[in-house]
Amino acid sequence: MQASFQAPDPALIGSLRFNEAGLIPAVAQDWLDGAVLMVAWMNREAIERTLASGEVHYWSRSRQELWHKGATSGHIQQLRGLRYDCDADVLLLTIEQRGDVACHTGARSCFYDDAPTPSAGGPAAAPPPADVCTELMRVIEGRRDQPESGSYTNKLLEGGDNRILKKIGEESAEFVMACKDGDAAEIAGEAADILFHLQVALAHHGVSWRQVQRVLAQRRGAPRRE
């Protein structure tokens, strides 16, 4: 699914509040899981080129020149959406990151450290915080790859499809009954149970949550079913 773009809207750019150097900070956020990937600066020309091409351009303060993200590394950022904050002095770019690497160290995101001493980043760096379903899937995949004694998730995985699919069937029936009863709290709880067991099944079969997110994104705006 490709995003479409129109020529830059002078009114939109004119409404932004640039600093004294003519720059505005831009936060790049993953279009699927909401993870913050990086923060950089843009000027008017960078915004214009981004909107016109659909590929993100920034302004490099150190080199004092426009910077087409990924032009050298191949890690291009395809723009999916652009918003600005309530003060019109910060941009939020929703982007699709080619190669899933935004940081110059090779990490997925520039935001990987949470310890007193900075690390070197790289492909093995900790992933950035994301939506709750993505975080849950990381825990499930962690249990799969490094089993823990007494873990309910590991008991399900050890039982394979027979145990996992049986639980999905049971939880689905309980979700149906909760809907019939009309109890919002019960409905939410049973829906959460279904999602958890679905993710266990996905992990068991080596299907990532991101694959599911991509399918959902591709279906957005698809022709309606008769």
Secondary structure, 3 states (H helix, E strand, C coil): CCCCCCCCCHHHHHCCCCCCCCCEEEEEEECCCCCEEEEEEECHHHHHHHHHHCECEEEECCCCEEEECCCCCCCCEEEEEEEECCCCCCEEEEEEEHHHCCCCCCCCCCCCCCCCCCCCCCCCCCCCCCCHHHHHHHHHHHHHHCCCCCCHHHHHHHHHHHHHHHHHHHHHHHHHHHHHHCCHHHHHHHHHHHHHHHHHHHHHCCCCHHHHHHHHHHHCCCCCCC
